[in-house]
Amino acid sequence: MRIIPGEIKTAQLHAYLLGSVAPRPICFASTIDNEGNANLSPFSFFNVFGSKPPICIFSPARRVRDNTIKHTLENVYATKEVVINVVNYNIVQQANLASCEYPKGVDEFVKAGFTPLKSDMVKPFRVKESPVQLECKLLQVIETGKEGGAANLIICEVVCMHIDDNILDEQGRIDPNKIDLVARMGGDYYCRASGSAIFEVHKPNIELGVGVDALPSNIRCSKILTGNELGMLGNCTVIPIVSDLFEDYRMSQILKEHTHDEDAKRDALHLYAKELLEAKDVNKAWQVLLAGE
């Protein structure tokens, strides 16, 4: 499938983009107008950009159906302030309710059943039920167009951050299972970032991985190992040496059973290494793979 923007309807392109660029964190934006009326609305065109200064960007895009702008954008232009509240599983249904197109002046805090909290450094209220609340000052709005679907990038600086102590681990870090965040997919779909959905991938940081290109050709061209598994091996800082002290019963059996069949031996060792990599035992997987070299 090949799509050229402008050759299909904007609503259709919008759906493809949201379905493919996902999951997206949710900005639950609290604003007020010049008369002090509160507004609360979720946006999934959102992320954090930088930490000194701490910058968040979200976009209340122009409505595709009638090319109007949203109350959140009007309020940000008027007051230059916003509170970004994160959305977790406990409040996702209420946050969804707050996305309804209520008339201007209707308080979504009341409609969705949220508790407004007075902010410390800005005028808009915080959402008490949200586990993290970011008080922000507007830096800039970038309008990317004037037609329906065009973005309005609200660039704001975090001036005060509130974190519920109950979502912290013993080291004072945010525990992903305790914060239990949700994110937007395409259509009516969301995803929940906790439990079995969470996994670790250790970043290389300063030490450089050897790279997939440095793997022995027998391993690099494996018909068994996936690109992800080759990436795990390539992320090691050195290719290890086969240890004379390494003993493994299953590997020994494979070597004995396939003494005269190199292809079968290689495939069996690669299958075993695949299981070890799935169990995150990279060092043992290396020893098994190198035993077939």
Backbone as a ProteinNet text record, in pm:
[ID]
protein_1_A
[PRIMARY]
MRIIPGEIKTAQLHAYLLGSVAPRPICFASTIDNEGNANLSPFSFFNVFGSKPPICIFSPARRVRDNTIKHTLENVYATKEVVINVVNYNIVQQANLASCEYPKGVDEFVKAGFTPLKSDMVKPFRVKESPVQLECKLLQVIETGKEGGAANLIICEVVCMHIDDNILDEQGRIDPNKIDLVARMGGDYYCRASGSAIFEVHKPNIELGVGVDALPSNIRCSKILTGNELGMLGNCTVIPIVSDLFEDYRMSQILKEHTHDEDAKRDALHLYAKELLEAKDVNKAWQVLLAGE
[TERTIARY]
84.1	0	88.2	55.7	134.2	37.8	64.6	-25.3	51	-3.3	49.8	-48.8	-7.7	-99.3	-152.4	-279.7	-344.3	-420.3	-384.4	-453.8	-567.4	-574.3	-687.1	-748.8	-866.5	-933.9	-852.7	-857.7	-782.3	-822.2	-950.5	-997.1	-938.7	-927	-870.2	-720.8	-648.9	-506.4	-485.3	-568.8	-564.5	-572.9	-665.6	-683.8	-561	-502.2	-381.6	-265.5	-251.2	-142.7	-158.3	-280.7	-303.8	-287.9	-320.5	-305.2	-161.8	-77.4	61.2	158.7	133.1	220.1	156.4	186.9	120.2	206.3	189.7	97.3	147.6	52.4	85.9	43.3	134.4	94.5	-14.7	-89.7	-206.2	-180	-196.7	-192.3	-335.2	-361.6	-492.7	-481.9	-518.6	-488.5	-599.4	-559.2	-650.5	-617.8	-718.2	-699.6	-816.3	-803.2	-915.5	-920.8	-1040	-1052	-1034.6	-1050.3	-1029.4	-1131	-1244.4	-1346.3	-1328.2	-1227.2	-1202.1	-1275.9	-1341.8	-1412.3	-1311.9	-1326.6	-1233.1	-1267.3	-1164.8	-1182.3	-1083.2	-1124.6	-1040.2	-1060	-948.9	-962	-834.9	-849.3	-730.9	-684.7	-552.4	-492	-379.9	-378	-273.6	-160.7	-170.4	-54.8	27.4	114.2	177.6	304.4	403.6	521.9	605.5	710.8	805.2	929.5	986.3	1101.4	1203.9	1299.5	1403.5	1372.6	1479.7	1463.7	1530.4	1609.1	1666.6	1672.6	1568.4	1446.5	1354.3	1267.5	1173	1058.8	1049.3	954.6	853.6	728.5	622.8	560.9	523.1	453.7	329.2	217	96.1	22.3	-67.8	-133.5	-284.4	-362	-505.7	-525.3	-525.6	-532.9	-666.9	-667.8	-793.3	-884.2	-1011.3	-1104.9	-1112.4	-1105.8	-1108.8	-1246.3	-1350.6	-1486.1	-1531.9	-1489.3	-1539.6	-1432.8	-1307	-1192.8	-1202.3	-1266.3	-1270.2	-1157.1	-1126.2	-1024.4	-1091.2	-1016.4	-1071.9	-1057.9	-1143.3	-1143.3	-1008.4	-940.3	-809.5	-713.8	-710	-620.3	-659.8	-789.4	-835.9	-790.8	-803.7	-767.4	-616.7	-537.8	-392.3	-347.9	-408	-376.8	-413.1	-523.6	-573.7	-493.5	-457	-396.5	-249.4	-200.1	-58.7	-19.4	-117.6	-89.3	-170.2	-119.4	-188.9	-132.6	-215.6	-168.9	-187.5	-79.1	-84.4	-90.5	-198.2	-218.2	-205.3	-128.4	-114.9	-239.2	-266.8	-386.2	-343.5	-391.4	-364.2	-494.6	-483.1	-597.6	-716.9	-687.8	-795.5	-886.8	-838.6	-920	-946.2	-913.7	-922.5	-1065.8	-1163.5	-1301.9	-1351.2	-1310.7	-1348.5	-1279.1	-1151.7	-1079	-1144.6	-1188.7	-1258.1	-1387.2	-1459	-1581.8	-1552.2	-1438.1	-1401.2	-1369.5	-1350.2	-1321.5	-1447.3	-1564.4	-1689.4	-1687.5	-1749.8	-1751.4	-1861.1	-1840	-1937.2	-1928.2	-2036.8	-2034.1	-1933.7	-1885.6	-1791.8	-1853.2	-1773.7	-1820.9	-1861.7	-1885.2	-1918.8	-1791.3	-1799.5	-1683.2	-1670.7	-1567.6	-1547.1	-1503	-1450.2	-1422.2	-1551.8	-1656.7	-1787.4	-1847.3	-1847.2	-1906.8	-1841.8	-1708.1	-1635.9	-1613.2	-1652.4	-1642	-1502.5	-1423.3	-1288.3	-1286.5	-1181.5	-1165.2	-1060.9	-1097.5	-998.5	-913.6	-783.7	-690.7	-626.9	-613.2	-548.3	-400.7	-352.3	-212.1	-126.9	4.3	95.1	144.9	166.5	233.9	158.2	44.5	-38.5	-184.2	-268.4	-409.5	-495.4	-474.1	-557.6	-544.8	-652	-654.1	-584.2	-535	-482.2	-594.1	-574.4	-669.2	-618.2	-688	-644.5	-622.7	-707.4	-702.3	-586.6	-521.6	-408.9	-282.7	-203.4	-85.3	31.9	35.4	139.2	73.9	105.1	47.6	160.9	161.7	267.9	210.1	249	208.2	300.5	241.9	321.4	289.1	392.9	378.8	401.8	320.1	332.5	459.1	531.7	645.9	610.8	538	511.8	401.6	324.7	230.6	271.7	292.7	326.4	205.9	147	34.9	92.5	67.6	126.4	40.5	-78.9	-166.5	-298.5	-382.8	-513.1	-629.4	-599.7	-705.4	-735.6	-851.3	-889.5	-784.8	-744.1	-641.3	-505.2	-487.9	-358.2	-328.9	-200.4	-159.6	-141	-157.5	-122.8	-30.3	99.3	195.5	209.3	156.1	167.2	295.4	394.2	523.5	522.7	534.6	524.8	635.5	669.3	773.9	713	759.6	711.8	775.5	691.6	743.3	721.5	637.6	615.1	557	609.5	567.5	518	402.3	345	335.7	390.7	392.2	331.3	236	176	280.5	309.3	409.9	377.3	250.5	209.2	256.2	302.1	348.3	500.1	568	713.1	758.3	877.2	934.4	1022.8	1094.4	1175.1	1290.8	1333.8	1442.5	1391.4	1260.2	1203.7	1180.7	1188.4	1163.5	1018.5	967.6	830.6	827.1	740.9	723.7	618.9	655.5	560.1	433.8	446.1	326.9	234.9	293.9	212.2	145.2	216.7	154.5	49.9	71.9	-29.1	-84.9	4.8	-35.4	-111.5	-188.7	-253.5	-210.5	-224.2	-186	-285.3	-290.3	-386.1	-327.5	-410.5	-380	-469.9	-493.4	-584.7	-729.2	-822	-964.2	-1003.1	-1076.3	-1119.5	-1026	-908.2	-819.5	-721.8	-698.6	-598.9	-506.8	-394.8	-312.8	-275.5	-250.8	-220.6	-74.3	4.3	148.8	184.3	143.9	178.4	170.4	212.2	205.4	292.3	236.9	313.2	345.2	281.6	310	445.5	501.8	628.4	744.6	848.6	970.7	1090	1207.5	1328.9	1417.5	1473.9	1577.9	1688.6	1802	1909.1	1974.7	1983.8	2042.9	2194.8	2258.6	2404.6	2477.6	2417.1	2480.4	2619.8	2723.9	2857.8	2927.3	2916	2985.1	2913.1	2991.1	2933.3	2918.9	2804.5	2786	2868	2905.9	2989.1	2912.4	2779.5	2697.2	2669.3	2557.4	2519.4	2621.5	2680	2775.3	2902	2929.8	3050.8	3027.7	2904.6	2876.2	2935	2979.3	3025	2917	2955.9	2859.4	2759.8	2803.7	2716.6	2600.4	2626.5	2523.5	2444.6	2515	2450.1	2350.3	2380.4	2294.4	2202.2	2181.8	2098.7	1956.4	1901.5	1762.3	1669.3	1728.5	1652.3	1635.2	1744.3	1743.9	1678.4	1598.9	1530	1621.3	1577.2	1651.3	1665	1559.2	1565.3	1673.5	1682	1779.6	1922	1939.6	2070.7	2108	2006.5	2031	2079.6	2026.2	2071.6	2218.8	2256.3	2395.4	2486.2	2439.8	2518.9	2533.1	2448.3	2453.8	2561.3	2622.3	2732	2856.5	2935.2	3051.2	3166.7	3170	3272.6	3210	3268.3	3227.5	3307.6	3240.1	3312.1	3393	3483.6	3562.5	3495.1	3496.1	3435.9	3511.7	3438	3500	3516.1	3636.3	3661	3585.3	3545.8	3476.4	3325.4	3276.4	3132.4	3083.6	2988.9	2929.5	2778.6	2718.9	2574.2	2528.7	2441.7	2402.2	2333.3	2239.4	2165.2	2257.9	2349.7	2443.9	2531.5	2575.5	2658.9	2584.6	2455.1	2373.7	2358.6	2340.7	2328.4	2456.8	2571.1	2699.3	2723	2677.7	2694.4	2601	2475.3	2374.7	2400.7	2469.2	2486.9	2634.6	2710.6	2854.8	2885.5	2801	2830.2	2736.8	2658	2564.1	2575.3	2659	2686.2	2562.9	2480.9	2361.9	2263.6	2240.9	2147.8	2201.2	2331.1	2392.9	2376	2402.3	2389.8	2246.2	2149.5	2009.2	1966.7	2010.8	1974.5	2035.7	2160.4	2225	2158.5	2119.5	2054.5	1915.4	1846	1715.5	1730.8	1833.9	1859.6	1899.1	1985.2	2027.1	1907.9	1816.5	1696	1616.7	1602.3	1532.1	1604.8	1736.3	1814.9	1802.4	1801	1785.5	1646.5	1546	1410.4	1403.3	1488.9	1496.9	1595.9	1650.4	1745.5	1879.6	1914.2	2044.1	2139.8	2188.1	2269.7	2404.7	2466.2	2599.2	2597.3	2496.8	2486.5	2455.3	2370.8	2337.8	2463.3	2551.5	2677.1	2760	2770.4	2852.6	2796.2	2665	2601	2624.8	2609.2	2629	2772.7	2865.4	3007.3	3055.8	2984.5	3021.5	3008.2	2924.1	2903.3	2994.3	3081.1	3169.9	3289.5
-118.9	0	124.8	219.8	342.8	460.7	556.3	669.4	799.8	887.6	1020.9	1118.3	1191.2	1288.1	1384.7	1412	1498.2	1419.7	1290	1206.4	1126.4	1128.7	1067.1	1170.9	1141.6	1235.2	1253	1373.3	1403	1310.9	1282	1196	1054.6	1007.2	874.8	873.4	976.2	987.7	998.7	1075.8	1092.8	957.1	873.1	741.2	652.2	657.3	578	624.3	755	808.6	766.8	778.5	743.5	594.1	515	370.4	324	401.1	357	423	546.8	614.4	599.9	490.4	456.8	354.9	343.7	418.2	558.9	648.7	788	825.1	886.2	929.7	1034.7	1049.1	1138.1	1261.1	1376.8	1503.6	1537.6	1536.9	1573.3	1718.9	1808.7	1950.7	2025	2093.1	2177.7	2323.5	2399.1	2541.3	2620.5	2752.6	2841.1	2953.5	3013.5	3127.9	3257.2	3369.2	3498.6	3526	3457.7	3475.3	3376.4	3288.2	3192.5	3060.9	3037.5	2912.4	2800.8	2687.4	2576.1	2492.6	2439.2	2346.5	2232.8	2112.2	1993.6	1903.3	1866.7	1786.3	1705.5	1579.5	1497	1512.4	1503.6	1511.2	1407.8	1331.6	1229.2	1272.3	1392.5	1449.7	1520.6	1444.8	1496.9	1420	1492.1	1427	1530	1480.4	1566.4	1582.5	1703.5	1732.6	1812.3	1742.3	1809.7	1816.2	1839.5	1848.8	1971.5	2046.2	2172.2	2271.6	2349.6	2352.4	2234.1	2196.9	2087.7	2134.7	2074.5	2120.6	2010.9	2047.9	1959.9	2026.6	1943.6	1992.8	1908	1972.5	1899.3	1980.6	1915	1981.8	1958.5	2061.4	2057.2	2090.6	1990.2	2011.7	2072.8	2141.5	2194.6	2077.6	2089.3	1980.5	1954.9	1826.8	1790.1	1818.6	1792.2	1798.7	1940.4	2041.9	2177.3	2285.7	2244	2336.9	2439.2	2402.5	2492.2	2455.3	2549.3	2521.6	2489.8	2432.5	2382.3	2485	2468.3	2562	2565.4	2451.9	2446.8	2544.7	2545.1	2635.8	2781.3	2810.5	2946.5	2992.9	2904.3	2939.8	2959.1	2875.9	2889.2	3021.2	3058.8	3188.3	3302.2	3284.7	3392	3407.2	3294.2	3301.6	3262.1	3196.3	3155.6	3052.1	2974.1	2873.9	2747.5	2633.6	2505.3	2409.1	2317.6	2207.3	2078.5	2003.5	1874.1	1765.2	1689.6	1580	1448.2	1352.9	1225.3	1140.5	1050.6	965.7	822	764.3	622.9	543.5	412.5	323.3	358.2	408.7	437.3	550.6	636.6	752.2	758.9	651.5	660	680.7	618.5	635.9	778.7	834.9	973	1070.6	1042.8	1128.4	1124.3	1006	991.7	1073.5	1072.9	1151.4	1300.4	1343	1485.1	1528.9	1432.6	1467.3	1504.6	1488.7	1526.6	1675.1	1708.7	1847.3	1927.1	1952.1	2032.2	2179.2	2252.7	2396.3	2472.8	2584.3	2668.7	2711.8	2704.5	2742.1	2624.7	2507.3	2387.1	2333.3	2303.5	2258.2	2106.6	2058.2	1914.2	1847.8	1924.4	1868.5	1813.8	1890.5	1850.2	1738.7	1753.9	1654.8	1517	1514.2	1386.9	1338.6	1418.3	1375.5	1384.7	1482.3	1500.9	1608.5	1603.9	1699	1803.9	1931	2034.1	2070.1	2080.8	2123.8	2255.6	2347.4	2474.6	2448.7	2507.9	2494.6	2591.9	2566.9	2650.4	2771.2	2755.2	2859.1	2904.5	2840.4	2881.8	2885	2945.6	2959.6	2834.8	2760.5	2642.3	2539.8	2466.8	2367.5	2238.8	2166.9	2032.1	1930.2	1809.9	1700.5	1615.8	1617.3	1545.3	1397.7	1338.3	1193.9	1151.2	1244.7	1212.1	1191.8	1086.8	1058.9	1154.9	1225.7	1326.7	1447.5	1566.5	1689.6	1788.6	1846.3	1937.1	2076.5	2169.7	2308.9	2370.9	2432.6	2480.1	2624.8	2693.6	2827.7	2818.1	2886.9	2885.1	2955.8	2892.4	2956	3001.6	2914.7	2945.3	2854	2903.1	2820.6	2826.3	2710.1	2703	2647.7	2730	2686.5	2631.6	2504.9	2443.3	2459	2512.6	2531.5	2592.2	2619.5	2681	2591.8	2472.2	2381.4	2278.7	2212.6	2110.1	2000.1	1965.9	1865	1923.6	2055.3	2119.2	2122.9	2107.8	2106.1	2247	2258.8	2380.2	2336.6	2346	2295.1	2391.7	2350.9	2430.8	2389.1	2477.4	2449.9	2517.5	2440.6	2497.8	2445.2	2525.2	2489.4	2447	2334.9	2285.9	2370.9	2435.4	2519.7	2457.1	2353.7	2282.5	2144.9	2042.8	1904.9	1843	1779.1	1713	1563.1	1481.9	1336.5	1271.5	1182.8	1106	1011.1	1021.5	935.5	787.6	753.6	613.4	542.2	617.9	553.3	534.9	570.6	561.1	426.1	380.8	259.3	296.3	198.3	221.8	317.6	330.7	423.2	562.9	583.6	713	735	627.5	637.3	600.8	649.5	614.5	469	391.6	250	237	181.3	175	95.9	-2.9	-80.8	-3.7	82.1	159.6	278.2	344.4	457.6	408.8	290.1	221.5	311.1	368.5	462.8	394.5	472.3	425.1	515.6	467.1	544.4	516.9	608.8	599.4	522.1	439.1	372.2	434.7	364.6	414.1	383	454	428	445.3	346.4	350.9	273.6	238.4	151.2	228.9	171.8	219.8	102.9	131.8	24.1	62	-41.2	-23.2	-59.2	36.2	16.8	-31.9	-154	-215.2	-366.2	-437.7	-584.1	-643.2	-740.9	-813.5	-727.5	-610.5	-521.5	-452.4	-453.7	-384.5	-481.3	-439.8	-520.7	-426.6	-480	-399.4	-423.6	-317.7	-324.5	-231.5	-287.4	-206	-120.8	8.6	102.4	89.7	104.9	94.9	203.8	324.8	438.4	466.1	471.1	510.6	398	274.9	162	122.6	102.7	72.7	-77.6	-116.6	-255.9	-288.2	-414.6	-453.6	-438.8	-449.8	-437.2	-571.1	-578.5	-701.5	-736.7	-633.1	-657.8	-728.5	-721.9	-785.1	-928.9	-975.7	-1113.3	-1212.5	-1328.3	-1431.9	-1458.8	-1478.4	-1491.7	-1604.1	-1711.3	-1824.6	-1782.9	-1685.1	-1635.1	-1523.5	-1432.3	-1317.7	-1361.3	-1469.4	-1517.2	-1630.6	-1642.2	-1750.4	-1746.4	-1863.6	-1875.4	-1892.2	-1902.4	-1927.2	-1798.8	-1724.9	-1606.8	-1487.8	-1413.8	-1295.8	-1173.8	-1066.5	-941.8	-890.3	-905.6	-865.2	-941.1	-1071.1	-1155.5	-1124.1	-1096.9	-1054.1	-919.2	-834.2	-705	-720.4	-819.1	-844.7	-886.7	-970.8	-1015.2	-899.3	-820.6	-708.6	-596.4	-595.6	-492.5	-520.8	-639.2	-671.8	-593.1	-554.5	-469.8	-547.9	-679.6	-765.5	-899.2	-966.3	-1103	-1192.4	-1265.9	-1343.1	-1458.2	-1509.9	-1627.2	-1749.1	-1858.3	-1982.3	-2024.1	-2040.3	-2077.1	-2228.4	-2272.3	-2414.9	-2464.3	-2370.6	-2407.3	-2417.9	-2374.8	-2376.1	-2518.4	-2561.1	-2693.6	-2680.9	-2748.9	-2744.4	-2876.7	-2946.4	-3080.6	-3079.6	-2987.1	-2984.6	-2954.7	-2860.8	-2830	-2951	-3022.4	-3141.9	-3247.5	-3262.9	-3360.9	-3323.8	-3194.3	-3149.3	-3178.5	-3152.4	-3175	-3323.7	-3408.7	-3553.3	-3607.5	-3561.2	-3614.1	-3574.2	-3462.9	-3411.5	-3401.2	-3500.9	-3501.6	-3493.6	-3559.2	-3569.5	-3484.5	-3400.2	-3316.1	-3172.3	-3094.9	-2958.3	-2868.1	-2884.8	-2800.4	-2826.3	-2954.9	-2990.8	-2944.8	-2956.7	-2913.2	-2761.5	-2687.4	-2541.8	-2501	-2562.1	-2526.4	-2558.8	-2672.8	-2712.2	-2616.6	-2578.6	-2483.6	-2346.6	-2305.3	-2175.5	-2175.3	-2286.7	-2297.4	-2288.7	-2354.1	-2349.5	-2206.4	-2144.2	-2007.2	-1911.2	-1936.4	-1852.9	-1857.3	-1977.1	-1990.8	-1914.1	-1921.6	-1851.7	-1700.6	-1651.9	-1509	-1461.3	-1543.1	-1508.5	-1500.6	-1578.8	-1575.4	-1469.6	-1389	-1280.5	-1330	-1456.1	-1509.7	-1498.3	-1376.3	-1348.8	-1418.3	-1418.1	-1478.6	-1628.2	-1696.5	-1839.8	-1864.8	-1779.3	-1793	-1779.8	-1686.4	-1671.1	-1798.3	-1858.9	-1980.4	-2094.7	-2105.1	-2208.6	-2182.5	-2058.1	-2024.1	-2044.2	-2004	-2015	-2158.4	-2245.9	-2387.3	-2451.5	-2389.6	-2444.3	-2384.5	-2292.2	-2226	-2316.4
0	0	0	-83.2	-95.5	-93	-2.2	14.8	-5.5	-86.3	-104.8	-39.3	66.5	127.2	22	29.2	-69.7	-174.2	-189.1	-287.2	-223.8	-88.6	-20.4	73	124.1	213.5	342.4	397.9	519.4	634	648.5	756.5	743.7	619.9	596.9	628.4	585.2	615.3	765.7	832.4	977.9	1047.5	1001.7	1062.5	1042.2	923.8	897.3	986	1001.1	1082.6	1228.8	1280.9	1420.9	1444.8	1343	1357.4	1350.6	1281.9	1263.3	1359.7	1399.3	1496	1634.1	1700.3	1825.6	1901.9	2031.8	2118.1	2146.6	2170.3	2196.1	2338	2417.3	2551.1	2541.8	2647.8	2646.8	2733.2	2673.1	2745.3	2788.1	2917.4	2969.6	3014	2922.9	2939.4	3013.1	3120.1	3196.7	3167.7	3125.6	3095.4	3153.7	3152.1	3187.7	3085.3	3069.5	2980.3	3060.4	2995.6	3062.9	3172.6	3168.3	3271.7	3387.2	3375.3	3482.4	3468.4	3353.2	3330.3	3298.4	3365.9	3349.2	3227.1	3164.4	3052.6	3070	3031.7	3048.3	2927.5	2859.2	2737.9	2712.5	2664.6	2635.6	2490.6	2472.5	2338.7	2330.2	2221	2206.7	2113.2	2055.9	1986.6	2094.2	2162.8	2284.4	2317.5	2370.9	2427.5	2502.7	2566.4	2636.9	2550.3	2547.7	2462.1	2542.7	2599.9	2675.5	2824.1	2902.4	3047.2	3106.9	3029.1	3077.3	2962.3	2943.5	3024.9	2994.4	3090.2	3065.5	2975	2859	2756.6	2722.7	2717.5	2666.3	2543.7	2448.7	2329.2	2306.7	2287.5	2248.1	2143.3	2073	1961.2	1959.8	1992.3	1963.3	1815	1731.1	1586.4	1547	1435.4	1381.8	1346.5	1376.8	1349.4	1199.4	1164.6	1022.6	962.4	1039.8	982.7	948.1	1029.4	1001.4	1015.8	1034.6	1038.6	1151.3	1262.4	1378	1474.6	1565.7	1666.6	1800.1	1890.8	2016.7	2128.6	2231	2343.1	2413.8	2419.7	2484.1	2418.5	2285.2	2212.9	2237.2	2234.2	2260.7	2398.7	2497.7	2635	2651.3	2585.2	2593.9	2532.6	2421.2	2361.5	2457.2	2529.9	2615.9	2744.8	2807.2	2941.4	2945.8	2840.1	2830.5	2937	2985.7	3089.2	3064.3	3113.1	3100.4	3205.3	3250.4	3334	3255.3	3242.9	3174.9	3281.3	3279.7	3373.8	3297.1	3348.8	3277.5	3303.5	3210.1	3219	3245.4	3355.5	3382	3373	3396.7	3374.2	3463.5	3582.9	3677.1	3632.5	3541.4	3501.9	3351.8	3278.7	3132.6	3082.8	3149.1	3104.7	3130.1	3242.8	3272.2	3176.6	3147.1	3052.6	2915.1	2875.5	2747.7	2746.7	2859	2870.1	2856.1	2909.9	2901.1	2759.3	2668.9	2529.3	2451.3	2512.6	2445.3	2408.5	2297.2	2248.1	2319.3	2449.2	2523.9	2481.3	2495.3	2458.4	2544.6	2491.9	2565	2697.5	2804.3	2936.6	3022	2960.2	3037.2	3102.3	3229.9	3306.6	3297.5	3226.6	3211.6	3341.6	3436.5	3569.3	3629	3616	3671	3587.4	3455.4	3366.5	3381.9	3395.6	3401.1	3544.3	3642.6	3781.3	3840.7	3795.8	3848.8	3957.6	4039.6	4148	4110.6	4100	4068.1	4189.8	4167.7	4271.6	4230.1	4324.1	4294.9	4262.9	4154.2	4116.4	4197.2	4201.1	4278.2	4199.9	4067.6	3990.6	3866.7	3836.1	3722.3	3766.2	3683.8	3720.2	3693.2	3583.1	3559.8	3674.1	3695.3	3802.6	3760.8	3859.6	3838.7	3859.2	3804	3823.8	3939.4	4050	4170.5	4143.2	4061.2	4037.3	3946.7	3880.9	3794	3878.7	3851.6	3934.8	3913	3800.4	3775.1	3708.3	3761.6	3708.1	3681.7	3562.7	3519.8	3497.8	3584	3564.9	3460.4	3359.1	3245.2	3206.5	3158.4	3100.8	2950	2872.8	2727.3	2681.2	2590.9	2525.3	2384.3	2310.8	2170	2117.4	2023.3	1947.1	1801	1742.6	1600.4	1524.9	1440.4	1356.8	1226.4	1198	1078.5	954.4	969.3	854.6	896.3	799.5	826	782.7	734.1	689.4	797.4	784.7	880.7	890.7	1013.6	1035.4	1063	1042.9	1067.7	1217.2	1250.5	1390.4	1444.5	1575.8	1649	1762.4	1740.9	1836.9	1953.5	2068.1	2189.5	2261.6	2260.1	2322.8	2459.2	2564.6	2697.8	2788.8	2888.9	2983.4	3116.1	3168.2	3297.4	3406.9	3489.4	3597.8	3734.5	3740	3866.5	3835.3	3902.5	3877.3	4007.2	4002	4119.3	4091.4	4181.6	4164.8	4287.7	4267.5	4376.5	4433.7	4562	4625.9	4612.6	4594.9	4588.3	4462.3	4361.3	4237.3	4235.2	4344.7	4350.4	4406.7	4361.4	4418.4	4537.1	4592.6	4712.1	4687.4	4561.7	4527.7	4489	4500.6	4467.3	4319.5	4239.4	4096.1	4066.8	3954	3915	3871.8	3934.9	3904.1	3792.9	3677	3565.1	3597.5	3685.2	3721	3815.4	3899.8	3992.7	3923.9	3831.3	3762.2	3662	3601.9	3520.8	3409.2	3329.6	3225.4	3111.6	3039.9	2917.7	2803.2	2681.3	2563.1	2451.3	2357.3	2246.6	2129.4	2071	1945.7	1838.8	1729.2	1627.7	1664.2	1602.6	1624.6	1770.4	1823	1962.5	2055.3	2005.7	2083	2170.4	2289.7	2383.2	2416.4	2480.1	2536.5	2679.2	2759.5	2902	2925.9	2976	2990.2	3130.7	3160.3	3288.8	3273.5	3378.4	3375.2	3266.3	3194.9	3093.5	2971.2	2960.3	2846.6	2861.8	2982.6	3008.2	2995.5	2927.1	2918.8	2914.8	2946.4	2951.7	2830.1	2777.8	2675.2	2722.6	2764	2819.8	2711.6	2738.3	2641.7	2641.7	2524.3	2516.3	2594.1	2602.7	2669.8	2613.1	2698.6	2653.6	2578.5	2629.5	2566.6	2437.4	2332.6	2201.7	2181.4	2125.6	2088.1	1963.8	1949.8	1834.7	1704.3	1709.2	1589.2	1523.5	1455.5	1386.3	1277.8	1216.3	1109	1156	1288.2	1342.8	1386.6	1382.5	1424.3	1323.6	1370.2	1276.3	1172.1	1047.7	938.3	962.3	1027.1	1057.2	1146.4	1233.4	1324.5	1256	1189.4	1125.2	1017.9	948.5	839.4	883.7	1014.3	1068.4	1012.6	983.4	940.8	1060.5	1179.5	1302.2	1383.1	1399.8	1485	1414.3	1490.4	1435.5	1441.1	1378	1384.2	1526.9	1607.3	1747.7	1822	1796.6	1865.7	1819.7	1691.9	1644	1706	1726	1790.5	1933.2	2004.4	2141.5	2142.1	2047.1	2038.7	1996.2	1900.5	1851.5	1951.5	2053.9	2156.9	2261.1	2255.7	2346.7	2305.2	2403.2	2374.4	2313	2334.3	2273.3	2238.2	2140	2112.4	2207.8	2293.6	2395.3	2335.7	2414.8	2378.9	2438.6	2364.5	2416.1	2541.7	2648.4	2775.7	2788.6	2827.4	2850.5	2973.3	3058	3181.5	3162.1	3044.2	3020.9	2994.7	3074	3057.3	3052	2954.7	2941	2879.8	2949.7	2908.1	2772.3	2752.9	2626.8	2509.3	2527.8	2421.2	2389.7	2493.9	2473.5	2394	2423.1	2351.1	2204.1	2178.3	2039	1962.7	2023.6	1958.1	1931	2023.4	2005.2	1897.4	1897.9	1805.8	1660.7	1639.7	1502.9	1466.2	1504.5	1477.2	1329.1	1246.6	1102.6	1016.2	1080.3	1004.1	1054	986.8	1031.5	1025.1	922.5	909.9	1022.8	1051.1	1159	1294.2	1313.2	1438.8	1456.6	1349.1	1355.9	1387.9	1320.2	1343	1485.6	1536.1	1672.1	1775.2	1753.9	1844.9	1837.8	1717.8	1702.7	1767.5	1758.2	1824.8	1976.3	2028.8	2172.3	2214.1	2135	2164.1	2158.9	2068.4	2056.9	2187.7	2244.7	2372.5	2483.1	2482.8	2584.1	2569.8	2447.2	2424.5	2466.3	2441.7	2485.6	2637.6	2704.2	2850.7	2899.8	2806.8	2835.8	2888.7	2862.7	2903.9	2785.4	2761.7	2643.3	2651.8	2768	2782.3	2750.7	2800.7	2774.6	2627.4	2568.4	2426.7	2341.7	2377.4	2304.5	2309.7	2426.3	2440.6	2354.4	2350	2268.9	2120.2	2078.4	1937.4	1893.9	1978	1941.6	1945.2	2014.7	2017.7	1879.9	1794.6	1660.1	1557.5	1596.6	1501.6	1465.9
[MASK]
+++++++++++++++++++++++++++++++++++++++++++++++++++++++++++++++++++++++++++++++++++++++++++++++++++++++++++++++++++++++++++++++++++++++++++++++++++++++++++++++++++++++++++++++++++++++++++++++++++++++++++++++++++++++++++++++++++++++++++++++++++++++++++++++++++++++++++++++++++++++++++++++++++++

